Amino acid sequence: MAHNDKSRITVEIHNKSYTIVGEESASHVRLVASLVDQKMSEIQGSNLHLDTTKLAVLTAVNTMNDYLKLKEDYAKLLGSLKKKEDK
């Protein structure tokens, strides 16, 4: 997409509005924002004393941890598929 094809979507995360500029569809951006908001609420529910910065960092750490686990699982699945194909 060209620079002009970027869209601006305003979303709410943790009771604050953010304008996201990017090439993804509005529905995708809203979904991502909703998942971030849910994860922040989940973490805050267990740690009521956290300020917004610490909550955001913990959310990022948890999300990256989940991402890396999924990436490892995906690599294992690809490996086992390759083994089956090689047989």
N, C-alpha and C positions, 0 to 999 in steps of 0.2 A: 504494500500500500504506500502511496505517496504521502508526504507530510500533510497535505490537505485532507487526506482521508481519515485522519485521526479524529476520534470523537471525544467529547467531554461529558462525563457522567458524574453527577453528584450523588454520593452515597452517605449513609450514616453508619458510623462504627463507634461503639461505646459512647453513644449520645453526642457525637460530634460529626459535623458535616465535612466531607472531603471531596474535592473534585479530582477525579481520576481522568487523565488524558492518555489515550492509547488506541490501538488498532483492534482490540477485542470488541466483540458485540456488547451492547448495553446489558443484555441478559447475563452474559458471562461475568462482567464486572460486578453486577449486582449480586450474583451467586457467590463470587469470591468474597465480596465485602460482608455478605451475610454469614459466611463460614468463619471469617475472622471475628466478627462480632460475637458469634456463638461461642467460639473458643475462648475469647476474652471473658465472656460471662461465666463460662464453665470454670476457668482458672480463678476468677475473682470470687466465685462461690466458695472455693476452698481456702482462699487467702484474702479475707476481707480487708486486711491492713495494707495491701499493696497500693502504691500510688500508680498513676497512669503510666509513667515511664517504665517502672518495674513490671507492671502488668503487660505492657507491650513487648518488652524484652522476653519475658517468660512465654508469651504467646508465640513469638518468633522462634524461640528455642524449641518449644514443643512441636510446632509445625514443621520445622526443619528436621527434627528427629523422626517424625512420622514420614516425611518425604524420603529420608535416607533409608528407612526400613522398607518402604515400598519399592525403592530403587533396587535394593538388595534382593528383595523377593522377585522382582521382575527379572533381574540378571540370573537368578537361580532357575526360574521358569524357562528362560531362553536357553540356558545351558542344558536343562533336561530335555527340552524339545529337540535341541541339536543332537543330543545323544540318541534319541529315539529315531531321528531321521538318518543318522549314520549307521544304524543297525541293519 
